[in-house]
Amino acid sequence: MFDFTLQHTDPKSGARAGLINTDHGAIETPIFMPVGTAGTVKGVHQYELKEHIGAQIILGNTYHLYLRPGMDVMGKAGGLHRFNGWNGPILTDSGGYQVYSLSQRRKITEEGVTFSSHIDGSKHTFSPERSMEIQRTIGADIIMAFDECPPFPCEYRYAKDSMELTHRWLARCCEYVDNTEGHYGHEQTLFPIVQGSTFDDLRKASAEAIASFGRAGNAIGGLSVGEPAEEMYRVTDMVCDILPKDKPRYLMGVGTPVNLLECIALGIDMFDCVLPTRNARHGMLYTAEGIINIKNAKWKDDFSPIDEASTCPSSRFYTKAYLRHLVHSGELLGAQIASLHNLAFFLWLVKEARRRIVAGDFASWKNEMVPRLERRL
């Protein structure tokens, strides 16, 4: 059964260490969740996620899995856990962010969203109920309410109308989930999503409305969509002051290593982002000493390990010169090694943050780490 235990709080910030229990295993928070859009984290085996870099939970994408392989295949497979061989916890988004990103291909009404597939142009409709039905078939442990993510910047009236629509859709999501059973014998927990763009009164109203639904966890959406980082932090801080302290808080789609530490300090427990794998495929590596662009000529004959301090075996085994060669040559192994490295680093970062929270020195450690993480090496 899903539950959350708040184990420690940092005395000089809002940082928290907790434990989430699901039917597919426990999750120590704060946690970063690798994104497996189409049922896989790009270029990374499931055993590598668990054994080499210590992932505790991964994401699946409702929109993409609905289009390919489709829910007929997913149902026959017995859900995503059996389909992709990952036996740990899984979270699925609702398709709402894809609605946001398909602004030229969709129409939003009270009933839901009609959109054109990016694959073949075919027409489809997601309603709150349909999103819940699809996520039931995928079988994730944590499922997200169907919402609309407004763009940044947007006018106040648009953000208010969008937020109110998200709240009405949430009521329908809750009704569907509360009156249906999962398909595969394990519990599925619904997280609502706070919206309201960067308008203080809307975010406050949305956080209060979402909290009133009394679900087991809550998410903050509509950030990391182009707003300045300071705005993200300000909104996150305000919302965390309102959301229940005894339930996990998930900041969707965020972000850089610095973003993670700053938002952990504000009271966020869960993160996801495509950044570590997407940037890895372009040769950008994150380390505790700063950022490496492995394409730069300075690494051409650097035969030192990619990162001797990494928790990832390949980062300690392969050299910077070799990885640069692979990336420049377009070899798939280059993207794989770099992706493993970045994911391992993000997971190390949140694990170390947790250790520091428990030890009571998170705030000073964060202030020391942030300028190092921003450096270009």
C-alpha positions as CSV (number, residue, x, y, z in Angstrom):
1,M,0.0,0.0,0.0
2,F,1.1,3.6,-0.7
3,D,2.3,5.6,2.2
4,F,4.8,8.3,3.0
5,T,6.9,8.8,6.1
6,L,8.6,12.1,6.8
7,Q,11.8,11.0,8.5
8,H,14.0,14.1,8.8
9,T,13.9,17.8,8.1
10,D,16.8,20.1,7.7
11,P,17.0,22.7,10.6
12,K,18.1,25.6,8.3
13,S,15.9,25.0,5.2
14,G,12.7,23.3,4.1
15,A,14.6,20.2,2.9
16,R,13.1,16.8,3.9
17,A,14.1,13.2,3.8
18,G,11.3,10.7,3.6
19,L,10.3,7.2,2.6
20,I,7.5,6.3,0.1
21,N,6.2,2.8,0.1
22,T,4.5,1.3,-3.0
23,D,3.5,-2.2,-3.9
24,H,6.6,-2.4,-6.2
25,G,9.0,-1.2,-3.5
26,A,10.2,1.7,-1.4
27,I,11.5,5.0,-2.6
28,E,13.9,7.1,-0.5
29,T,13.3,10.8,-0.9
30,P,14.4,13.3,-2.2
31,I,14.5,11.3,-5.4
32,F,15.2,11.9,-9.1
33,M,13.2,9.8,-11.5
34,P,14.7,8.9,-14.9
35,V,12.3,9.5,-17.7
36,G,11.4,6.5,-19.9
37,T,9.1,8.3,-22.4
38,A,8.2,5.3,-24.7
39,G,8.7,2.6,-22.1
40,T,12.5,2.9,-21.9
41,V,15.1,5.4,-20.7
42,K,16.8,6.1,-24.0
43,G,19.8,3.8,-24.5
44,V,19.9,2.4,-21.0
45,H,19.0,-1.2,-20.0
46,Q,16.7,-1.7,-17.0
47,Y,19.4,-3.7,-15.2
48,E,21.8,-0.8,-15.6
49,L,19.3,1.6,-14.1
50,K,18.9,-0.5,-11.0
51,E,22.3,-2.2,-10.6
52,H,24.7,0.4,-12.0
53,I,23.2,3.7,-11.1
54,G,20.7,2.9,-8.3
55,A,17.4,4.2,-9.8
56,Q,14.5,3.5,-7.5
57,I,11.6,4.7,-9.7
58,I,11.2,5.5,-13.4
59,L,8.6,7.3,-15.5
60,G,6.4,6.3,-18.4
61,N,4.6,8.6,-20.8
62,T,0.9,8.1,-21.2
63,Y,0.6,10.0,-24.6
64,H,3.5,8.1,-26.2
65,L,2.6,4.7,-24.9
66,Y,-1.0,5.2,-25.9
67,L,0.1,5.8,-29.5
68,R,2.9,3.1,-29.5
69,P,2.6,0.2,-28.7
70,G,-1.0,1.0,-27.9
71,M,-3.2,-0.1,-25.0
72,D,-4.2,-3.4,-26.7
73,V,-0.5,-4.6,-26.6
74,M,0.0,-3.0,-23.1
75,G,-3.0,-4.9,-21.7
76,K,-2.0,-8.2,-23.2
77,A,1.5,-7.7,-21.8
78,G,0.2,-7.3,-18.3
79,G,1.1,-3.6,-18.0
80,L,4.3,-1.7,-18.3
81,H,6.2,-3.5,-15.5
82,R,5.9,-6.8,-17.3
83,F,6.3,-5.2,-20.8
84,N,9.6,-3.6,-20.1
85,G,10.9,-5.8,-17.3
86,W,11.2,-3.1,-14.7
87,N,10.0,-4.5,-11.3
88,G,10.3,-1.3,-9.3
89,P,7.9,1.6,-8.9
90,I,6.7,3.4,-12.0
91,L,5.0,6.8,-12.4
92,T,3.1,7.9,-15.4
93,D,2.2,11.4,-16.5
94,S,-1.3,12.0,-17.7
95,G,-0.7,13.2,-21.2
96,G,-1.4,16.8,-20.1
97,Y,2.1,18.1,-20.9
98,Q,1.9,16.6,-24.4
99,V,-1.3,18.6,-24.8
100,Y,0.7,21.7,-23.9
101,S,3.5,20.8,-26.3
102,L,1.1,20.1,-29.2
103,S,-0.4,23.6,-29.2
104,Q,-0.7,23.6,-33.0
105,R,-2.3,20.1,-33.1
106,R,-5.0,20.2,-30.4
107,K,-8.3,21.6,-29.3
108,I,-9.2,22.0,-25.6
109,T,-12.9,21.8,-24.5
110,E,-14.6,21.1,-21.2
111,E,-14.8,17.5,-22.1
112,G,-11.1,17.0,-22.8
113,V,-8.6,17.5,-25.6
114,T,-8.7,16.4,-29.2
115,F,-5.3,16.2,-30.8
116,S,-3.5,15.0,-33.9
117,S,-0.9,12.3,-33.5
118,H,2.6,13.5,-34.2
119,I,3.3,10.1,-35.8
120,D,0.6,9.9,-38.5
121,G,-1.8,12.8,-38.0
122,S,-4.7,10.6,-36.8
123,K,-7.2,12.2,-34.4
124,H,-7.6,11.2,-30.8
125,T,-9.3,12.5,-27.7
126,F,-8.1,12.5,-24.1
127,S,-10.7,13.2,-21.4
128,P,-9.9,13.0,-17.7
129,E,-11.6,9.6,-17.6
130,R,-9.8,8.4,-20.7
131,S,-6.4,9.4,-19.3
132,M,-7.2,7.5,-16.1
133,E,-8.3,4.5,-18.1
134,I,-5.1,4.5,-20.1
135,Q,-3.0,4.8,-16.9
136,R,-5.0,1.9,-15.4
137,T,-3.9,-0.2,-18.4
138,I,-0.3,0.9,-18.2
139,G,-0.4,0.0,-14.6
140,A,1.9,2.6,-13.0
141,D,2.1,2.8,-9.2
142,I,1.7,6.6,-9.2
143,I,-0.6,8.1,-11.8
144,M,-1.1,11.8,-12.6
145,A,-4.3,13.7,-12.8
146,F,-5.2,15.1,-16.3
147,D,-4.4,18.8,-16.4
148,E,-3.7,21.6,-18.8
149,C,-0.3,23.2,-18.6
150,P,-0.5,26.9,-19.6
151,P,2.4,28.4,-21.5
152,F,4.8,31.0,-20.2
153,P,4.2,33.8,-20.5
154,C,0.4,33.8,-20.6
155,E,-2.2,36.3,-19.7
156,Y,-3.9,36.2,-16.3
157,R,-7.3,35.3,-17.7
158,Y,-5.9,32.3,-19.6
159,A,-4.0,31.1,-16.6
160,K,-7.1,31.4,-14.4
161,D,-9.4,29.7,-16.8
162,S,-6.9,26.9,-17.4
163,M,-6.4,26.4,-13.6
164,E,-10.1,26.2,-13.0
165,L,-10.5,23.7,-15.9
166,T,-7.7,21.6,-14.3
167,H,-9.6,21.6,-11.0
168,R,-12.8,20.4,-12.6
169,W,-10.9,17.7,-14.5
170,L,-9.3,16.6,-11.3
171,A,-12.7,16.0,-9.7
172,R,-13.5,13.7,-12.7
173,C,-10.2,11.9,-12.4
174,C,-10.8,11.3,-8.7
175,E,-14.3,10.0,-9.3
176,Y,-13.0,7.6,-12.0
177,V,-10.1,6.3,-9.9
178,D,-12.2,5.9,-6.8
179,N,-14.8,3.9,-8.6
180,T,-12.6,1.6,-10.6
181,E,-10.0,-1.1,-9.8
182,G,-6.5,-1.5,-11.2
183,H,-6.0,-4.3,-13.7
184,Y,-2.9,-6.1,-12.2
185,G,-3.5,-6.5,-8.5
186,H,-1.4,-3.6,-7.2
187,E,-2.4,-0.2,-5.9
188,Q,-2.3,2.9,-8.1
189,T,-2.1,6.3,-6.3
190,L,-3.4,9.4,-8.0
191,F,-1.5,12.7,-7.6
192,P,-3.3,16.0,-8.4
193,I,-1.3,18.9,-10.0
194,V,-1.1,22.5,-8.9
195,Q,-1.3,25.0,-11.8
196,G,-1.7,28.8,-12.0
197,S,1.4,29.9,-14.1
198,T,3.5,32.4,-12.1
199,F,0.5,34.4,-10.6
200,D,0.7,34.3,-6.8
201,D,-3.0,34.4,-6.2
202,L,-3.7,31.6,-8.7
203,R,-1.0,29.4,-7.4
204,K,-2.2,29.9,-3.8
205,A,-5.8,29.1,-4.8
206,S,-4.7,26.1,-6.8
207,A,-2.5,24.7,-4.0
208,E,-5.4,25.1,-1.5
209,A,-7.8,23.4,-3.9
210,I,-5.5,20.5,-4.7
211,A,-4.8,20.0,-1.0
212,S,-8.5,19.9,-0.3
213,F,-8.9,16.7,-2.4
214,G,-6.9,14.9,0.3
215,R,-4.9,12.6,-2.1
216,A,-1.9,10.7,-0.9
217,G,0.6,12.9,-2.8
218,N,0.6,16.2,-4.7
219,A,2.5,17.6,-7.7
220,I,3.4,21.1,-8.9
221,G,3.1,21.5,-12.7
222,G,3.5,24.4,-15.2
223,L,7.1,25.3,-14.2
224,S,10.3,24.9,-16.1
225,V,8.4,26.0,-19.2
226,G,10.5,29.1,-19.9
227,E,10.1,31.2,-16.8
228,P,13.3,32.5,-15.0
229,A,14.7,30.2,-12.4
230,E,13.9,32.8,-9.7
231,E,10.3,32.7,-10.6
232,M,10.3,28.9,-10.4
233,Y,11.8,29.0,-6.9
234,R,9.4,31.7,-5.7
235,V,6.3,29.8,-6.9
236,T,7.7,26.5,-5.5
237,D,8.4,28.0,-2.1
238,M,4.9,29.5,-1.9
239,V,3.2,26.3,-2.9
240,C,5.2,24.1,-0.6
241,D,4.1,26.4,2.3
242,I,0.5,25.4,1.5
243,L,0.7,21.7,0.4
244,P,0.4,19.2,3.3
245,K,3.7,18.5,5.0
246,D,2.9,14.8,5.6
247,K,2.5,14.0,1.9
248,P,5.2,13.8,-0.9
249,R,5.6,16.8,-3.2
250,Y,6.5,16.3,-6.8
251,L,7.9,19.1,-8.9
252,M,7.3,18.0,-12.5
253,G,9.9,18.4,-15.3
254,V,12.7,20.0,-13.2
255,G,15.6,20.3,-13.9
256,T,19.3,21.1,-13.7
257,P,21.5,19.9,-10.7
258,V,21.3,23.4,-9.3
259,N,17.5,23.4,-9.7
260,L,17.3,20.1,-7.8
261,L,19.3,21.4,-4.8
262,E,17.5,24.7,-4.6
263,C,14.1,23.1,-4.8
264,I,15.0,20.3,-2.3
265,A,15.8,23.2,0.0
266,L,12.2,24.5,-0.5
267,G,10.6,21.2,0.4
268,I,10.3,19.2,-2.8
269,D,10.6,15.4,-2.5
270,M,10.4,14.1,-6.1
271,F,11.8,15.3,-9.5
272,D,11.9,14.1,-13.1
273,C,13.5,15.6,-16.2
274,V,14.7,14.5,-19.6
275,L,17.7,16.9,-19.2
276,P,20.4,14.3,-18.1
277,T,19.8,12.0,-21.0
278,R,18.9,14.6,-23.6
279,N,22.0,16.6,-22.9
280,A,24.1,13.5,-22.6
281,R,23.3,12.7,-26.2
282,H,24.8,16.0,-27.2
283,G,28.0,15.5,-25.1
284,M,27.1,17.5,-22.0
285,L,28.2,15.8,-18.8
286,Y,27.4,16.9,-15.2
287,T,29.9,16.3,-12.4
288,A,30.3,17.5,-8.8
289,E,33.1,19.8,-10.0
290,G,31.1,21.4,-12.9
291,I,29.8,20.8,-16.4
292,I,31.9,19.2,-19.2
293,N,31.2,19.6,-22.9
294,I,33.0,16.5,-24.1
295,K,33.0,17.7,-27.7
296,N,35.5,20.4,-26.8
297,A,39.0,19.9,-28.2
298,K,40.6,20.1,-24.7
299,W,39.4,16.5,-24.1
300,K,40.8,15.1,-27.3
301,D,43.9,13.6,-25.7
302,D,42.7,13.5,-22.0
303,F,43.1,9.9,-21.0
304,S,41.9,10.3,-17.5
305,P,38.6,8.7,-16.5
306,I,35.4,10.5,-17.4
307,D,34.8,11.0,-13.6
308,E,36.8,9.1,-11.0
309,A,34.3,10.1,-8.3
310,S,31.3,8.8,-10.2
311,T,29.1,6.0,-8.8
312,C,28.8,4.7,-12.4
313,P,31.3,2.0,-13.4
314,S,31.6,3.2,-17.0
315,S,32.5,6.7,-15.9
316,R,35.4,5.3,-14.0
317,F,36.5,2.9,-16.7
318,Y,36.3,4.9,-19.9
319,T,38.4,8.0,-20.6
320,K,37.3,11.5,-21.7
321,A,39.3,11.1,-24.9
322,Y,37.5,7.9,-25.8
323,L,34.0,9.3,-25.0
324,R,34.8,12.4,-27.1
325,H,35.8,10.1,-30.0
326,L,32.5,8.1,-29.7
327,V,30.3,11.3,-29.5
328,H,32.1,12.9,-32.4
329,S,31.8,9.7,-34.4
330,G,28.1,9.4,-33.7
331,E,28.6,6.0,-32.1
332,L,25.6,4.9,-30.1
333,L,27.9,3.7,-27.3
334,G,28.9,7.4,-26.7
335,A,25.3,8.4,-26.0
336,Q,24.8,5.3,-23.8
337,I,27.9,6.0,-21.7
338,A,27.1,9.7,-21.3
339,S,23.5,9.0,-20.4
340,L,24.5,6.5,-17.7
341,H,27.0,9.0,-16.4
342,N,24.5,11.8,-16.1
343,L,21.8,9.7,-14.6
344,A,24.2,8.3,-12.0
345,F,25.3,11.8,-11.1
346,F,21.7,13.1,-10.7
347,L,20.9,10.1,-8.5
348,W,24.1,10.5,-6.5
349,L,23.2,14.2,-6.0
350,V,19.8,13.5,-4.5
351,K,21.2,10.6,-2.4
352,E,23.9,12.9,-1.0
353,A,21.3,15.6,-0.4
354,R,19.3,13.0,1.6
355,R,22.4,12.0,3.6
356,R,23.1,15.7,4.4
357,I,19.5,16.3,5.5
358,V,19.8,13.4,7.9
359,A,23.2,14.6,9.1
360,G,21.8,18.2,9.6
361,D,24.2,20.0,7.4
362,F,22.3,20.2,4.1
363,A,22.0,24.0,3.9
364,S,25.8,24.6,4.2
365,W,26.6,21.7,1.8
366,K,24.1,23.1,-0.8
367,N,25.6,26.6,-0.6
368,E,29.0,25.1,-1.3
369,M,27.8,22.9,-4.1
370,V,25.7,25.3,-6.2
371,P,28.6,27.5,-7.5
372,R,30.6,24.3,-8.3
373,L,27.7,22.7,-10.2
374,E,27.4,25.8,-12.4
375,R,31.0,25.9,-13.5
376,R,32.1,25.1,-17.0
377,L,35.1,22.9,-17.0
